[in-house]
C-alpha cells in the first residue's frame, strides 16, 4: 500500500491519465457513477481514503500549491480556459470526453517540455 504521495506535476498527470482511462472504459461498460469508479481505482492502486484530495490528482496537486482556486491545476497550467466541469467534457457527466481532453492537453504538455530542452 502507498503511504505517502510524492505529488509532482508529472506524477499528477500520470495518475490522472491512468485513472481516467480506466474510469472512462468502466463507465462505458457499466454506467457506474464516476465518483464510485474513481474510489474503486484509488483503492485498487493502494490509495487510502482522503489520501488524494477530492479523489483527483489534479486537485490534490493544486491544493498543495494554492488555496484550492485551481490556478495550479496541471491542466489549467497547460490551458488557462480548462475547467473540469466544462459541459463539453465534464468529468462527472462525460468521463470519456474528459479523458480525451486531458490526453489532448497532455500531448501539448509533452510537446512544450521537448521544446524547452
N, C-alpha and C positions, 0 to 999 in steps of 0.2 A: 504494500500500500504506500502511496505517496504521502509524505508527511508535510513537506513544505514545497511551495511552488517558487521556482526561480523565474518570476514572470517578466521576461524580457519582451520587447515588442515582437521579435522573431518567434518566440515561443507562443505568444498570444495568437499570432497569425497561424502557426502550425496547428495548434489545438483547436482553434475556432474552425478552421477549414476541415479538419478531420471530424470534428463533432457534427458540423452541419452537413457534411457529405453523408454521414450515417443517418442523421435525423431526417434529411430530405428523402432518402431511399426508404426508410421505415415508414415515414408519414404517407408516402405514395402507396405502399403495400397495405398498411393497416388503418390509416386515418387516425391513429392515436394522437391526442393533443401534443403539440410541440413541447410544452413545459415538461410533460411526463417523459417524453423521449430524451430530452436534454438531461434530466435527472438520471435516467437509466444509463445513458452514455457515460456520464460523470462517475457514477457508482462502478460501472464495469471497468473503468480506467483508473480506479483506485482513489478517486477524489471523495473526501468525506463531505458531509452536509455543511454548507456555508463556506467551504474552502475557496470556492470561486464565486465572486460577487455576482448576484442575480443569475447564477448559472451561466455566465457569459465571460469568456476570456477577454474580450474587448472591454467590457465594463470593468472587469477586475483590474486590467491594466490602467484604464482611465482613473479609477478610484485611487490608485497608488500615486498618481501624478497630479490630480486636480481635486476639486471638491465635488466631483461627480457631474460636471457640466458637459461632459462628452468632448471637450476640446482636445483631450489626449487619447481619445478612442483611436486605435490604429487605423481604422477605416476612414475616419474623419481626417486623419493626418495625410491621407492619400487624396481624398476628395472632400473639400470643405462642405459640400452640399449633402453628403451622406447622412441619412437618418435611418436607423434600424426599423423605425415604424412607418417609413415611406410606403404608401399604399401599393406602389408597383412591385415592391419586394419585401413587404412587412414580414419580419422574422416569425411571428406567431401565426399569421394567416397564410403566408406563401413561402414556406421554408425552401422549396425548390428554387424559386426565384431569388430568395435571399442568398442561398448558396452560390448560385450563378453570379450574383452581384459581387460577393466577396471574392470569388475566383477571378472575376474581371479586375477588381481593384488590386488583388494580389499580383496579377500579371504586370500592372503598372508599377507596383512597388518593386518587383524584381527587376524590371527594366530600368527604373530610376537608380536602383542600387548598383547596377552594372555600369551605368553612365558615370557614376561618381568615382569609380575605380580607375 
